[in-house]
Amino acid sequence: MAPGVTLSSFDWYRRDGWVRGDALAVDLTKAQAGYVDPGAVSQAAPLSQQTGRAVAAINGDFFDIDDSNAPEGVGIQDGHLRKSGEGRAIGIDAAGVGSVMETFFEGTLNGTHELTQLNSAQIDVDGIGVFNSLWGTYSRARATQGAANTAEVIVKDDVVQSVGSPGDQPVQGYALVGRDKGADVLKALKPGDRAEISYRNRTSDGSTPKTAIGGRQLLVRNGRNVAPADPPHPRTAVGFSQDGKKMYMLTVDGRQGAHLQGLELDDLADAMIELGAHNALNLDGGGSSTMLAREPGTTELKVVNTPSDGGERPVPNGLALYSPTGTGELTGFDVQTASTRVFPGTTRRMTVRGHDETFGPANDEHVSRATGGWAIGDTFHASPRSGPASFTAFKGLTSKTTRLTVLGRLARIAPAEARISLTGNERKPLRINGFDAEGFSAPIERADLDLSYDRKIIEVTPDLQVKALRTGATTIRARAQGKETHTAVTVGVTDQPLATFDDAPQWTFGSARATGEVAPEPDGHTGAGLKLSYDFTRSTGTRTAHAVPPKPLRVDGQPLSLAAQVHGSGQGEWTAFTVTDSTGQSRSLYGPHVTWHGWQQIEVAVPPELEFPVQVTRFTTIETRADRAYRGEVILDDVVARVPPAVTLPPAPDVREEVVGPARGWTFAVMSDAQFVARAPDSDLVRSARRTLREIRASGAEFVVVNGDLVDEASPEDLALARRVLTEELGDFPWYYVPGNHEIMGPGTIENFRREFGVTSRTFDHRGTRFVLLDSSTGTIRGGGFEQMEMLRNALHTAEGQAVVLMHHPPRDPTPARTSQLADRLEASYFERLLSERDKPTAFVGGHVGGFFASTVDGVPHVINGNSGKAPAEPGGFTGRTLVGVGEHGVKAEIRPHVDALQLHAPSTLPTGAVETVAATVKQGPRSVQVRYPMGVVWEGSRGLHVGAKAGIRPWHVAWLEPDTGVLTGIRPGQVKITVTVNGVMSSADVRVSP
C-alpha cells in the first residue's frame, strides 16, 4: 500500500466455520498513524469521509450509537486532546513507538474543583465535564442522562456568561456541565465570575501520545493471550510488536451466515499474536468493523473488508495511515483485471496504473505487449488458440507482467443472475459469463457482447452497469460469438400484503419432532400478529415448528422475495417459508437465523426459475443442531410479497454434459435416497431399494456406493434393517455406505450409524483410481469431522491416477431453490477448488437433490444421483441409479431409471420427406416418464434406419432418426424397425415409409 505498509487477506477454515480477515502490517519508522474523525466529537460518518490523504485506515472506538455518536474512550490528534477517556487505548508517540495503555483525565476548575471529563457523552456521578467547540452541536444534556440535579455554565475568555440547564447552544469558549454535587458547584457560579480551567491526559506508561484512540478489551499482554470470553462477532483490533515499532491492524468479517460469524475474543488474540503483536487491544467491532486501503497508483481508499451492515456504517473516529509524499516519478506498475481467463477471439480489459516509490500516483504513460494474443492499448485480444498468455505494461526498464489463460472455445454464455431488479435510480452489474466445453468459465467483456433491450426502461453503461430509467420491465438479449442468453430486468417493486393476521385464530400448528402451538398475538408489529411457540427439547434430531394459514396465501405476479416482521429472542432458530408453485411443486425458501431480540424484518428471495404464480403454505422455525435444546417462540406479522412489474423470464438452458453417456471401462454403481423406515419393512420404499441393489449386482458393476439417505430417521432399527437389506440383496458383493442427512435425522448425531456401520468417511484405491468418501450428514464437510478436509487434500495430492470423490450433498444444487447443497458456501467453493487444482482426471458424485443431474465445473465432471426409492423431487423426475464407467481419460455416468414397462411411440406410416416425432415412455408404478436426457437410452433399428447425425446417411437408408430430438425423417419408400432400450428393457415399432 505504501512504504512500510502491507496488506494481506485470508480465509481461515476452522471447526466452527470460516474466519475471513484483512490485516495491515505497519512499520512505524516508515509510515505514520493518525487519529481521524468527521470534525466533531458528537458526529459519525463513513470512515472513507474522514481519511483525507491516508493510504489506509480502520475504524476506531466504541461509541454512543444511535444517540450522540461520541466515542467512549480517549481521542488524541496530532498531540491535541479532542476527548478524554478513562480506560484502555492504543497510542503512538512522536518517535513512532506504539503501545497499549491506560489513559486518565485530570483537570480542575479554578484550581479547586475536579473536572471529570472532556467532550464526553457520560459525566461521572457528582462530576463536572468540559465541552469545547470540538464537541459539535448535539445536546450536552445527553451527558447527564438519569440525573435529577444538573447545571450548565457557558464560559468565554474564562468568564462565566450564563448559568442554566444543559443544552445544545453553540459555545465560543466552553461549557461546564455538572450533575449531582457537580451541578451544585456550577450553580454557585454567576455571570461575571472567573472560571479558569486546566486539564491534561495522563497515561499508565508515562508516554505522551501524539495519536491515541480508545478501545475496550485487552487481548494480548507481553505476548500472552489474556482475552476474556465473548461470542463471535465481526472484529477490529490493533497491536504492537515488543519494541513498539511495528503495528498490526486487523479486521475480521462476521454476521454473514451461520458459517461466517466472526471471531471470539480469545481467537482474535491468537490471530494478533500470529501476526506479531506483543500487546493488542480490541476496538469497536460488529457493523462498525471497516478497513480501507488504496490500490497502488491511486489516492482513493476502497473498502477492503465486508462490513456486516452491507456497507460502511457511520463511525465517530478511526486510525489512519499516512506515507511521505512521493516524487511522482515512475518506479512500477500495478496491473489488474476482472479475470485472468479469456476465451479465444475475445478481449480482456486491463487496468494499468503507474506508481512512484511510495506507491502513490505517477505518470503512467506506457506501452503494452502480449503473448498468446496481442495488446491494443490496455486491452488484451486473445488469439484463436487455447493456452497460456500474458499482458505486459512497460516504459523503459519498468514493467509489470500479468499471466493470463486462454480457455477452450466458447461453448455457451449465461447470466450470473437470471433476473435483475432495480428501484428508482439504482444501478446493478450485468454479469455475462462464458463457458467452454470443460466447464471453465470467465466473464465476457462489454466489447464482446451485442446487447439489445428496451432503452426507455434501462440503460446499460460501458462498464456493464444496468441503470434504471423508469418503472417497467424488459429483457436484455446478450450475444457473443454466436451464443445467446437472456436476462430479465424489472424496475420498481410493490409490497403485496399476504397476511395481517386478522384471521390468526384460524391458523394451525404443525411440527416434526417438536410440540407447540400458534395463537393470536394482539401486540404485533402493526396490530394483530401470530405467536408461534415450540418445544425443541424432545429430540436431538432436526426439529421444526410450522404456522399454517387456513388456506394458502396466493401471491400474484413474479415475486422477488417474501418479507415479514419477526419478533425473536436470540435463540438461533432457522426460519423458512414454504411455497407451492403452479405445477404443485413444494419448496422451502430459507431465511436468516433468529439471532436478534425484538422486531426485525426478514426477507427471503424467491427464485425466478419457479413456475409462477406461487402460494405460501407455511412459515417454519427449524433447529438442526443436536446440542441445542430449548423452548422458544417468535411473533410473526406484516407478511408481504415484493412484486416487480411482470416480465418474461428466460427459460433454463438445455445443457447436455459429456460426462453423461454409456458406462465404458470397468464400472461401479451409485444409489441413494431410498429413505425407508424399519416400522414399514415391506413398504414400496424398501422394495425399491431392494430392486435397485439387485439390478446393480446384475449389472456387472464391481462395487456399489450407497451415497446417503438409505434410511429416513436413523433409528437403530432403521439402520439394522438397512444392513439386512444390503446383506440379503448383495451377499458378498462389495458395498460402501456414505451417510447423508437422513442418517442423523432422528437422533441428530451420527452415533447410531457409526455403531451399526463403523467409519463414516474413508479413502481406498480400486484399479488405480483413488476413491474418497466423505460424510456430509450435517450439511457440511466439517460437520462430518473436521479432519475430513485434510484427508481429502492428502488423498487428492497423493493419488497417482484419477480420483473420484463421493458425498451425499453436492457443492451446487441445480434446482431453483438451491437448498439441497452444502450449506457452507465458502466450504463448497473451497471443495470445488481442491478438485479442479488436480492435473489428473477427477470427478464428483453426489445425491440429496432428488433428481439426476450433471455439470462440469472447471474441468471436473459433477454427477448427481437421483432418488432410488423416495419419489423424485422435481415434476417429470424418475427414480433409479447411476452406473459409472471408469476409463483411461475419465468417467462416464450412465443414468439407469427403474423400468416397469417401456413404450415406444412412433408413426406406423411416414411419407417420404415427411417428419414425425418418435418418443418413448418409462412406466414407474403410477408415474409415466418421457425417455430423455439424462436417462441412459439406446436407439437402434434395422439396416434401413440411420440413427445419428445427418452426415451419416447412406443410399440404402429408408429413414433417419435424430436421437436427441426424436425427429424421424422419411428418406425413401420402405420399412424400418425402431428399437429403444432403457436399463435392459427393450421396445420396438415398425414404420413404413410411403412414396
C-alpha positions, -999 to +999 in steps of 0.1 A: +000+000+000+029+023+009+065+021+022+062+001+054+025-007+049+015-042+036-020-056+033-028-093+035-062-110+033-070-146+044-098-171+047-093-194+076-111-228+076-120-239+112-140-264+130-168-239+137-168-221+104-147-197+085-127-167+095-123-141+068-098-113+077-077-085+064-045-074+081-023-043+078+014-047+089+029-012+095+065-002+100+061+029+122+096+040+112+084+045+076+047+053+080+027+075+104-006+067+121-031+095+129-064+099+146-093+109+123-129+119+129-156+138+110-147+171+126-167+169+157-168+145+186-206+141+185-207+132+149-204+100+129-197+095+092-184+067+070-147+062+076-140+069+039-152+105+045-127+111+074-095+099+059-082+127+036-048+117+021-044+085+041-032+053+024-052+030+047-075+032+078-096+012+102-125+022+124-118+031+160-136+033+193-169+020+206-194+049+207-228+062+218-245+047+188-279+060+178-276+089+201-247+114+204-223+092+185-195+103+208-167+077+212-163+061+246-125+065+251-097+089+246-091+108+213-057+125+206-049+140+173-015+155+165-009+157+202-041+176+210-067+161+233-100+160+215-118+139+240-110+124+274-111+087+282-107+066+313-097+032+302-076+013+276-063+029+245-036+024+219-012+053+214+018+062+192+042+088+204+062+114+183+091+089+179+067+064+162+066+040+191+033+024+198+018+008+229-014-003+246-020+018+277-045+031+302-054+067+299-066+091+326-081+126+326-070+152+351-084+187+354-095+215+377-119+244+378-104+275+394-077+252+409-101+236+434-129+217+418-122+184+399-131+182+362-140+146+353-145+145+315-138+164+283-163+162+254-179+130+268-214+116+264-214+105+300-203+125+330-195+107+363-219+109+392-211+142+411-188+152+382-182+182+361-175+178+324-159+203+299-173+207+264-155+229+239-162+236+203-149+202+192-180+186+208-203+196+180-240+205+181-255+176+199-273+184+232-249+183+261-279+171+282-270+136+269-241+135+293-263+139+324-289+113+315-305+098+346-295+127+369-322+148+386-298+177+395-280+192+365-265+225+355-245+241+327-222+271+327-213+289+295-178+304+297-160+327+273-125+341+279-125+324+313-156+345+324-190+330+331-216+341+305-246+323+318-258+296+342-287+273+332-296+237+321-275+216+297-285+223+261-272+225+225-265+262+221-231+268+204-202+279+226-174+302+217-153+292+247-165+262+265-194+248+285-191+233+320-218+207+326-224+192+361-246+166+377-255+159+413-228+176+435-210+188+404-242+207+395-242+224+429-207+237+423-217+252+390-250+266+403-229+286+428-213+305+399-229+335+384-223+356+352-191+376+355-174+351+378-140+338+368-140+302+356-104+291+348-099+255+338-068+233+332-067+197+321-044+171+307-043+135+296-021+110+315-011+075+306-003+045+326+031+040+309+041+077+312+042+081+274+030+112+256+009+100+227+008+121+195-020+098+184-044+078+207-077+061+203-098+043+228-107+006+229-120-020+254-108-055+260-071-062+263-063-091+240-025-096+243-002-086+272+035-093+268+029-119+242+003-138+262-034-142+253-054-125+281-087-120+262-119-125+281-147-148+269-170-133+243-191-148+215-182-145+178-187-111+162-170-090+134-139-076+149-113-048+147-081-050+167-047-031+169-015-044+183+022-036+185+055-055+184+076-058+216+096-027+207+065-008+196+079+000+161+056-024+143+018-020+143-007-047+133-043-037+123-068-065+118-105-066+108-125-098+108-158-102+089-188-117+105-226-119+109-227-132+073-245-165+078-241-195+101-206-202+088-190-167+088-200-153+122-167-136+132-142-144+160-144-149+197-120-126+216-096-153+226-093-164+189-089-128+179-060-125+204-044-157+189-046-141+155-030-109+167-001-130+182+003-148+150+006-115+131+034-105+155+016-085+182+032-085+217+004-063+230-030-058+214-064-042+221-099-048+208-116-019+192-152-015+181-164-044+160-198-056+148-212-034+120-185-008+127-156-030+116-142-014+085-108-014+068-099+009+039-069+008+017-057+024-015-045+005-046-010+012-058-010+042-081-042+057-067-053+080-039-088+068-034-094+045-004-117+015-010-134-008+015-112-039+018-133-060+042-170-069+040-189-049+067-217-068+082-242-039+076-237-043+039-217-011+036-198+014+057-215+022+090-211+059+102-185+058+129-171+086+151-134+081+146-107+059+131-070+052+129-054+063+095-020+056+080+000+081+061+031+079+040+055+106+029+047+124-003+064+107-032+083+122-061+057+112-086+084+095-107+075+061-121+090+032-103+065+004-111+031-006-125+001-022-109-019-042-134-054-055-126-082-072-145-116-087-138-103-122-147-071-138-158-092-161-180-103-152-215-119-171-244-103-174-279-111-144-300-124-123-271-109-094-251-099-087-216-096-051-203-065-044-182-063-016-157-027-002-156-016+023-130+019+037-126+032+043-091+061+061-076+084+049-048+057+055-022+031+036-043+013+068-049+003+080-084+029+085-110+029+093-147+016+060-162+024+066-198+033+032-211+032+008-240+020-028-239+028-062-254+013-096-251+018-133-257-010-157-266-027-128-284-020-092-289-023-059-269-040-028-282-036-002-256-047-017-223-069-044-239-057-079-244-071-096-275-069-134-272-057-155-302-078-183-316-058-209-298-061-220-262-031-219-238-010-197-216-009-159-224+004-127-208+000-090-209+029-067-201+029-029-195+063-012-197+081+020-200+118+018-204+131-007-179+100-005-158+075-033-165+048-055-150+035-087-165+002-104-157-002-141-166-035-150-184-051-182-197-069-186-230-096-211-223-112-235-248-136-223-274-167-205-261-194-232-258-222-212-242-229-180-223-252-174-193-261-145-170-249-146-134-284-136-124-315-146-145-333-116-132-321-081-121-345-060-100-339-022-098-356+005-079-356+043-085-322+054-099-305+022-088-277+005-107-266-031-106-240-050-126-248-071-156-226-102-155-225-124-185-203-155-181-189-177-208-181-214-205-160-237-226-167-274-232-149-284-200-169-261-177-141-235-173-157-200-170-148-164-174-167-131-176-175-117-211-164-081-217-188-054-229-168-051-261-175-087-269-213-085-263-241-075-286-269-063-263-305-054-271-331-042-247-358-015-242-338+017-239-368+036-224-367+013-193-330+009-187-296+018-198-265-005-199-234+016-193-200+008-209-188-008-177-219-032-178-239-014-151-277-016-156-292+018-148-329+022-141-347+049-162-384+044-155-407+018-140-413-012-162-397-044-174-375-055-203-353-084-213-317-080-222-306-102-250-269-108-250-249-124-278-213-133-281-196-154-309-230-167-320-241-177-285-271-161-269-286-157-235-312-135-218-316-116-185-349-102-173-348-067-158-375-051-138-377-015-124-399-008-094-415-030-068-446-030-047-453-047-014-483-071-018-498-079+017-502-116+023-511-119+060-521-093+085-534-119+110-569-108+113-576-145+108-550-156+134-574-178+153-578-200+121-541-206+117-529-241+128-497-256+142-476-284+126-443-299+136-417-326+133-401-339+165-415-309+184-446-297+201-461-263+203-490-241+193-500-210+174-521-183+189-532-148+181-509-120+194-527-087+199-495-069+203-480-074+169-457-051+149-485-030+134-516-045+150-526-082+154-498-107+149-493-145+153-473-162+181-456-194+172-445-213+203-425-246+203-407-271+224-374-282+208-363-302+238-380-335+229-354-347+203-319-341+192-328-346+156-339-319+132-370-302+148-394-280+130-425-259+140-449-246+114-475-219+114-501-229+087-526-205+073-563-215+070-558-215+032-526-210+011-516-173+007-517-166-031-490-144-045-499-126-077-471-119-102-435-130-101-423-120-066-387-111-059-389-120-022-412-127+008-407-105+038-421-105+073-416-088+107-403-114+132-401-108+169-373-130+183-354-138+214-320-147+200-323-185+203-308-190+168-337-208+152-336-210+114-365-195+095-382-206+063-413-201+041-427-230+022-442-222-012-460-242-038-456-233-075-482-236-103-471-272-110-478-282-074-441-285-065-434-275-029-402-258-019-387-244+012-372-209+010-348-204+039-343-172+057-319-160+085-314-175+119-332-156+147-301-141+164-318-109+174-341-097+202-372-077+194-386-070+160-366-074+128-377-078+092-366-109+074-365-112+036-363-144+017-355-145-020-379-162-044-360-180-072-370-167-106-369-202-120-401-212-102-433-217-121-455-187-111-479-179-095-469-194-062-487-198-029-472-196+006-483-227+026-465-222+059-439-204+080-414-225+098-388-223+126-361-250+125-334-264+148-309-287+132-282-289+159-282-318+182-266-299+211-293-272+211-325-279+232-348-251+242-384-238+243-390-207+222-414-185+204-415-160+177-442-135+168-450-131+131-465-100+115-467-080+083-461-108+058-457-093+023-445-103-011-423-079-030-435-080-066-420-062-096-436-055-129-443-086-149-416-098-173-409-128-194-384-148-175-358-166-196-361-204-198-334-226-182-307-235-208-307-271-220-271-281-213-261-317-221-229-328-204-202-350-219-200-370-187-234-385-193-232-415-216-227-452-218-206-465-190-174-478-206-144-494-190-148-510-156-179-499-137-191-491-102-227-482-092-242-454-071-276-454-054-290-430-028-322-416-012-344-446-006-354-432+028-372-462+043-380-469+080-380-501+100-416-498+110-426-505+074-402-532+063-423-542+033-430-507+021-426-496-015-395-477-004-379-509+009-390-528-022-375-501-045-342-502-026-340-540-028-348-538-065-321-512-071-295-534-053-305-565-073-301-546-106-267-533-095-255-567-087-266-580-121-252-550-140-215-561-140-205-533-116-176-541-093-190-524-062-217-500-052-216-468-031-248-462-012-245-424-013-266-414+017-303-414+028-308-451+025-329-448+057-352-420+068-349-415+106-317-433+115-331-451+145-311-482+155-340-503+140-338-484+107-301-489+104-304-526+113-329-530+085-305-512+062-278-538+070-303-566+065-313-553+031-277-548+020-267-583+032-297-601+017-296-584-017-258-581-022-243-611-003-206-609-008-209-581-035-187-552-022-205-521-009-197-488+008-223-467+027-218-430+029-241-412+054-265-385+043-286-361+063-313-387+070-286-409+086-288-384+115-323-371+110-339-387+141-311-387+167-294-356+154-259-372+156-241-399+136-236-422+165-263-447+156-249-450+121-213-454+135-224-482+159-240-501+130-216-494+101-184-481+116-164-453+099-183-425+082-155-414+057-127-432+040-103-434+011-095-465-010-079-474-043-095-496-069-079-504-102-056-474-100-084-449-091-085-432-058-119-430-041-127-405-014-160-410+005-170-381+027-196-376+055-217-345+048-246-357+070-248-323+089-249-304+056-212-295+057-180-314+053-165-301+086-197-313+104-188-349+095-154-345+110-130-315+107-102-338+097-121-348+065-109-318+046-073-326+053-080-363+044-094-351+011-065-328+003-039-355+011-059-381-009-061-359-040-025-348-037-010-384-033-033-401-059-011-412-089-041-416-112-076-403-114-098-397-084-135-399-077-150-381-047-184-391-034-206-375-007-243-370-002-245-332-005-233-317-038-215-284-037-242-269-060-279-277-062-291-273-099-328-269-089-344-235-085-345-233-047-308-243-043-314-257-009-300-293-014-264-284-014-235-279+010-248-253+035-214-235+038-209-218+005-173-209+013-166-246+020-184-256-012-161-232-032-130-245-015-141-281-021-145-273-058-112-256-059-094-286-044-109-309-071-101-285-100-065-279-090-055-315-098-038-321-132-052-356-134-088-367-141-111-360-112-148-365-108-175-359-081-207-379-075-234-366-051-271-372-042-296-354-020-312-332-047-340-357-056-332-359-093-304-369-118-282-341-130-247-334-144-225-304-148-188-296-154-171-272-131-136-260-140-128-292-158-143-315-132-175-335-140-201-334-113-228-361-113-259-361-090-276-394-085-313-391-081-337-410-057-335-448-057-367-452-036-383-419-025-404-402-051-385-378-073-383-342-061-390-325-095-421-328-118-413-352-146-385-368-125-378-405-121-362-430-097-332-452-105-294-453-101-262-444-118-237-468-134-203-451-136-177-463-161-141-456-154-118-453-184-083-441-190-094-405-196-121-401-170-156-413-161-189-417-179-222-417-160-250-439-174-283-430-157-304-461-154-341-455-144-363-481-129-384-496-157-416-513-150-427-510-187-413-493-217-435-480-245-423-467-279-445-441-297-438-440-334-460-434-365-469-466-384-465-449-417-445-419-428-445-403-463-411-398-480-397-364-470-421-360-441-411-355-405-426-370-373-416-373-337-406-406-321-408-408-283-406-434-256-422-436-221-410-454-190-436-466-166-426-464-129-456-475-108-481-447-112-456-424-130-452-422-167-419-405-176-407-395-210-374-410-220-350-381-224-316-367-212-301-376-188-315-412-190-293-438-204-311-448-236-300-467-268-318-460-300-312-485-329-330-503-356-330-523-388-304-518-415-326-492-433-327-469-403-299-444-397-296-432-361-273-402-356-262-371-374-273-363-410-238-367-423-241-405-417-270-410-441-262-436-468-280-446-501-297-476-485-312-458-456-350-456-456-354-433-426-333-411-404-337-408-366-321-379-347-319-394-312-315-362-292-347-347-306-366-377-316-372-364-351-378-391-376-375-382-413-387-404-442-360-407-469-373-432-495-401-459-496-395-490-475-399-503-439-377-500-408-378-512-373-371-488-345-359-501-311-353-483-278-336-499-248-336-484-213-319-502-184-320-535-203-357-532-212-365-531-249-394-518-270-398-518-308-421-504-335-423-509-373-426-478-395-434-479-432-422-451-454-446-445-482-439-429-515 
